[in-house]
């Protein structure tokens, strides 16, 4: 679970850095691409947390 929370923090950091305009996604030189990548990772992290919680509830 700690890994999922760490992933959430990294995803949020990517979004914030991309929105600042000072950071870009390597290979694209686009800050918008960095925001999009951050959002995609954020969605995967949220889905992972929801699935882990459902599995935890089902096992109890």
N, CA, C and O atoms as CSV, one atom per row, in Angstrom:
chain,resi,resn,atom,element,x,y,z
A,1,UNK,N,N,0.820,-1.192,0.000
A,1,UNK,CA,C,0.000,0.000,0.000
A,1,UNK,C,C,0.868,1.261,0.000
A,1,UNK,O,O,0.505,2.268,-0.609
A,2,UNK,N,N,2.000,1.204,0.676
A,2,UNK,CA,C,2.888,2.369,0.720
A,2,UNK,C,C,3.418,2.691,-0.679
A,2,UNK,O,O,3.615,3.857,-1.022
A,3,UNK,N,N,3.646,1.656,-1.477
A,3,UNK,CA,C,4.103,1.876,-2.846
A,3,UNK,C,C,3.072,2.598,-3.690
A,3,UNK,O,O,3.414,3.430,-4.529
A,4,UNK,N,N,1.811,2.276,-3.465
A,4,UNK,CA,C,0.726,2.949,-4.202
A,4,UNK,C,C,0.636,4.424,-3.822
A,4,UNK,O,O,0.424,5.284,-4.677
A,5,UNK,N,N,0.798,4.706,-2.536
A,5,UNK,CA,C,0.746,6.098,-2.087
A,5,UNK,C,C,1.945,6.869,-2.640
A,5,UNK,O,O,1.812,8.023,-3.048
A,6,UNK,N,N,3.104,6.233,-2.653
A,6,UNK,CA,C,4.290,6.853,-3.245
A,6,UNK,C,C,4.045,7.143,-4.723
A,6,UNK,O,O,4.432,8.199,-5.222
A,7,UNK,N,N,3.401,6.203,-5.428
A,7,UNK,CA,C,3.068,6.404,-6.829
A,7,UNK,C,C,2.129,7.582,-7.035
A,7,UNK,O,O,2.273,8.343,-7.992
A,8,UNK,N,N,1.163,7.728,-6.126
A,8,UNK,CA,C,0.257,8.876,-6.194
A,8,UNK,C,C,1.024,10.188,-6.062
A,8,UNK,O,O,0.785,11.140,-6.805
A,9,UNK,N,N,1.941,10.222,-5.113
A,9,UNK,CA,C,2.721,11.444,-4.904
A,9,UNK,C,C,3.577,11.778,-6.122
A,9,UNK,O,O,3.689,12.943,-6.504
A,10,UNK,N,N,4.173,10.770,-6.724
A,10,UNK,CA,C,4.992,10.991,-7.923
A,10,UNK,C,C,4.109,11.491,-9.071
A,10,UNK,O,O,4.498,12.409,-9.793
A,11,UNK,N,N,2.935,10.899,-9.243
A,11,UNK,CA,C,2.030,11.317,-10.313
A,11,UNK,C,C,1.602,12.766,-10.128
A,11,UNK,O,O,1.587,13.544,-11.082
A,12,UNK,N,N,1.256,13.125,-8.896
A,12,UNK,CA,C,0.854,14.506,-8.621
A,12,UNK,C,C,2.015,15.454,-8.865
A,12,UNK,O,O,1.820,16.552,-9.386
A,13,UNK,N,N,3.225,15.043,-8.492
A,13,UNK,CA,C,4.403,15.878,-8.731
A,13,UNK,C,C,4.637,16.086,-10.230
A,13,UNK,O,O,4.981,17.187,-10.658
A,14,UNK,N,N,4.451,15.036,-11.024
A,14,UNK,CA,C,4.611,15.178,-12.478
A,14,UNK,C,C,3.616,16.187,-13.041
A,14,UNK,O,O,3.962,17.004,-13.894
A,15,UNK,N,N,2.388,16.122,-12.561
A,15,UNK,CA,C,1.350,17.043,-13.040
A,15,UNK,C,C,1.717,18.481,-12.672
A,15,UNK,O,O,1.638,19.381,-13.508
A,16,UNK,N,N,2.113,18.687,-11.428
A,16,UNK,CA,C,2.467,20.039,-10.976
A,16,UNK,C,C,3.678,20.579,-11.734
A,16,UNK,O,O,3.699,21.742,-12.138
A,17,UNK,N,N,4.686,19.726,-11.922
A,17,UNK,CA,C,5.880,20.169,-12.656
A,17,UNK,C,C,5.544,20.513,-14.101
A,17,UNK,O,O,6.067,21.484,-14.647
A,18,UNK,N,N,4.670,19.719,-14.723
A,18,UNK,CA,C,4.279,20.014,-16.094
A,18,UNK,C,C,3.485,21.301,-16.200
A,18,UNK,O,O,3.660,22.070,-17.144
A,19,UNK,N,N,2.603,21.537,-15.219
A,19,UNK,CA,C,1.801,22.759,-15.237
A,19,UNK,C,C,2.631,24.011,-14.973
A,19,UNK,O,O,2.259,25.109,-15.386
A,20,UNK,N,N,3.751,23.841,-14.288
A,20,UNK,CA,C,4.621,24.994,-14.017
A,20,UNK,C,C,5.274,25.501,-15.301
A,20,UNK,O,O,5.625,26.677,-15.405
A,21,UNK,N,N,5.434,24.612,-16.271
A,21,UNK,CA,C,6.037,25.003,-17.537
A,21,UNK,C,C,7.556,24.962,-17.529
A,21,UNK,O,O,8.186,25.215,-18.556
A,22,UNK,N,N,8.151,24.648,-16.392
A,22,UNK,CA,C,9.603,24.628,-16.298
A,22,UNK,C,C,10.183,23.252,-16.582
A,22,UNK,O,O,11.390,23.112,-16.782
A,23,UNK,N,N,9.326,22.232,-16.600
A,23,UNK,CA,C,9.773,20.865,-16.847
A,23,UNK,C,C,9.042,20.317,-18.062
A,23,UNK,O,O,7.895,20.678,-18.324
A,24,UNK,N,N,9.720,19.436,-18.809
A,24,UNK,CA,C,9.127,18.841,-20.005
A,24,UNK,C,C,9.375,17.341,-19.993
A,24,UNK,O,O,10.268,16.851,-19.302
A,25,UNK,N,N,8.574,16.621,-20.767
A,25,UNK,CA,C,8.778,15.188,-20.923
A,25,UNK,C,C,9.924,14.979,-21.899
A,25,UNK,O,O,9.896,15.471,-23.026
A,26,UNK,N,N,10.925,14.246,-21.453
A,26,UNK,CA,C,12.127,14.034,-22.268
A,26,UNK,C,C,11.744,13.384,-23.601
A,26,UNK,O,O,10.967,12.430,-23.637
A,27,UNK,N,N,12.287,13.902,-24.665
A,27,UNK,CA,C,12.030,13.367,-25.992
A,27,UNK,C,C,10.910,14.093,-26.715
A,27,UNK,O,O,10.806,14.022,-27.940
A,28,UNK,N,N,10.066,14.797,-25.955
A,28,UNK,CA,C,8.964,15.524,-26.584
A,28,UNK,C,C,9.125,17.030,-26.433
A,28,UNK,O,O,8.553,17.796,-27.208
A,29,UNK,N,N,9.894,17.458,-25.446
A,29,UNK,CA,C,10.046,18.880,-25.119
A,29,UNK,C,C,8.702,19.555,-24.923
A,29,UNK,O,O,8.519,20.713,-25.297
A,30,UNK,N,N,7.749,18.819,-24.327
A,30,UNK,CA,C,6.411,19.336,-24.114
A,30,UNK,C,C,6.020,19.173,-22.646
A,30,UNK,O,O,6.080,18.077,-22.089
A,31,UNK,N,N,5.618,20.292,-22.032
A,31,UNK,CA,C,5.157,20.217,-20.656
A,31,UNK,C,C,3.754,19.607,-20.595
A,31,UNK,O,O,3.392,18.979,-19.599
A,32,UNK,N,N,2.968,19.791,-21.654
A,32,UNK,CA,C,1.626,19.191,-21.711
A,32,UNK,C,C,1.742,17.665,-21.727
A,32,UNK,O,O,0.935,16.980,-21.099
A,33,UNK,N,N,2.720,17.139,-22.426
A,33,UNK,CA,C,2.932,15.685,-22.449
A,33,UNK,C,C,3.288,15.177,-21.058
A,33,UNK,O,O,2.897,14.069,-20.690
A,34,UNK,N,N,4.017,15.963,-20.282
A,34,UNK,CA,C,4.357,15.578,-18.913
A,34,UNK,C,C,3.103,15.544,-18.042
A,34,UNK,O,O,2.950,14.651,-17.208
A,35,UNK,N,N,2.214,16.506,-18.230
A,35,UNK,CA,C,0.948,16.523,-17.487
A,35,UNK,C,C,0.111,15.312,-17.859
A,35,UNK,O,O,-0.456,14.657,-16.985
A,36,UNK,N,N,0.029,15.010,-19.144
A,36,UNK,CA,C,-0.758,13.855,-19.603
A,36,UNK,C,C,-0.191,12.562,-19.021
A,36,UNK,O,O,-0.944,11.701,-18.567
A,37,UNK,N,N,1.115,12.428,-19.035
A,37,UNK,CA,C,1.745,11.235,-18.459
A,37,UNK,C,C,1.445,11.142,-16.963
A,37,UNK,O,O,1.172,10.056,-16.452
A,38,UNK,N,N,1.494,12.264,-16.269
A,38,UNK,CA,C,1.175,12.286,-14.850
A,38,UNK,C,C,-0.260,11.871,-14.576
A,38,UNK,O,O,-0.527,11.139,-13.623
A,39,UNK,N,N,-1.185,12.337,-15.411
A,39,UNK,CA,C,-2.596,11.980,-15.249
A,39,UNK,C,C,-2.804,10.489,-15.511
A,39,UNK,O,O,-3.555,9.834,-14.789
A,40,UNK,N,N,-2.152,9.953,-16.528
A,40,UNK,CA,C,-2.275,8.521,-16.828
A,40,UNK,C,C,-1.757,7.691,-15.656
A,40,UNK,O,O,-2.407,6.733,-15.238
A,41,UNK,N,N,-0.600,8.052,-15.128
A,41,UNK,CA,C,-0.053,7.324,-13.978
A,41,UNK,C,C,-0.961,7.473,-12.758
A,41,UNK,O,O,-1.127,6.525,-11.990
A,42,UNK,N,N,-1.545,8.649,-12.577
A,42,UNK,CA,C,-2.447,8.885,-11.456
A,42,UNK,C,C,-3.670,7.980,-11.550
A,42,UNK,O,O,-4.103,7.414,-10.546
A,43,UNK,N,N,-4.221,7.843,-12.733
A,43,UNK,CA,C,-5.385,6.969,-12.940
A,43,UNK,C,C,-5.019,5.526,-12.620
A,43,UNK,O,O,-5.773,4.835,-11.934
A,44,UNK,N,N,-3.875,5.064,-13.107
A,44,UNK,CA,C,-3.444,3.693,-12.806
A,44,UNK,C,C,-3.249,3.481,-11.305
A,44,UNK,O,O,-3.606,2.430,-10.775
A,45,UNK,N,N,-2.687,4.472,-10.625
A,45,UNK,CA,C,-2.478,4.354,-9.187
A,45,UNK,C,C,-3.804,4.292,-8.436
A,45,UNK,O,O,-3.955,3.496,-7.509
A,46,UNK,N,N,-4.751,5.114,-8.825
A,46,UNK,CA,C,-6.066,5.110,-8.173
A,46,UNK,C,C,-6.772,3.783,-8.403
A,46,UNK,O,O,-7.358,3.224,-7.477
A,47,UNK,N,N,-6.720,3.279,-9.624
A,47,UNK,CA,C,-7.333,1.977,-9.916
A,47,UNK,C,C,-6.675,0.889,-9.079
A,47,UNK,O,O,-7.363,0.009,-8.563
A,48,UNK,N,N,-5.361,0.934,-8.937
A,48,UNK,CA,C,-4.648,-0.056,-8.127
A,48,UNK,C,C,-5.055,-0.004,-6.664
A,48,UNK,O,O,-5.203,-1.046,-6.025
A,49,UNK,N,N,-5.234,1.186,-6.132
A,49,UNK,CA,C,-5.652,1.329,-4.735
A,49,UNK,C,C,-7.066,0.797,-4.543
A,49,UNK,O,O,-7.346,0.105,-3.565
A,50,UNK,N,N,-7.956,1.118,-5.475
A,50,UNK,CA,C,-9.341,0.643,-5.371
A,50,UNK,C,C,-9.382,-0.878,-5.442
A,50,UNK,O,O,-10.092,-1.513,-4.663
A,51,UNK,N,N,-8.640,-1.463,-6.357
A,51,UNK,CA,C,-8.610,-2.927,-6.475
A,51,UNK,C,C,-8.023,-3.574,-5.227
A,51,UNK,O,O,-8.524,-4.601,-4.770
A,52,UNK,N,N,-6.976,-2.988,-4.676
A,52,UNK,CA,C,-6.364,-3.542,-3.464
A,52,UNK,C,C,-7.349,-3.489,-2.295
A,52,UNK,O,O,-7.427,-4.425,-1.500
A,53,UNK,N,N,-8.096,-2.397,-2.195
A,53,UNK,CA,C,-9.080,-2.285,-1.118
A,53,UNK,C,C,-10.216,-3.280,-1.290
A,53,UNK,O,O,-10.693,-3.849,-0.309
A,54,UNK,N,N,-10.658,-3.498,-2.539
A,54,UNK,CA,C,-11.713,-4.467,-2.788
A,54,UNK,C,C,-11.237,-5.886,-2.443
A,54,UNK,O,O,-11.972,-6.661,-1.831
A,55,UNK,N,N,-10.014,-6.211,-2.836
A,55,UNK,CA,C,-9.461,-7.526,-2.518
A,55,UNK,C,C,-9.306,-7.716,-1.009
A,55,UNK,O,O,-9.532,-8.809,-0.489
A,56,UNK,N,N,-8.922,-6.658,-0.316
A,56,UNK,CA,C,-8.750,-6.721,1.108
A,56,UNK,C,C,-10.098,-6.960,1.799
A,56,UNK,O,O,-10.178,-7.734,2.752
A,57,UNK,N,N,-11.149,-6.299,1.321
A,57,UNK,CA,C,-12.489,-6.460,1.882
A,57,UNK,C,C,-13.027,-7.858,1.600
A,57,UNK,O,O,-13.684,-8.446,2.459
A,58,UNK,N,N,-12.767,-8.393,0.431
A,58,UNK,CA,C,-13.252,-9.709,0.070
A,58,UNK,C,C,-12.561,-10.816,0.859
A,58,UNK,O,O,-13.162,-11.860,1.114
A,59,UNK,N,N,-11.317,-10.602,1.244
A,59,UNK,CA,C,-10.559,-11.607,1.980
A,59,UNK,C,C,-10.896,-11.635,3.469
A,59,UNK,O,O,-10.563,-12.595,4.163
A,60,UNK,N,N,-11.542,-10.603,3.952
A,60,UNK,CA,C,-11.860,-10.575,5.393
A,60,UNK,C,C,-13.153,-11.241,5.694
A,60,UNK,O,O,-13.561,-11.302,6.854
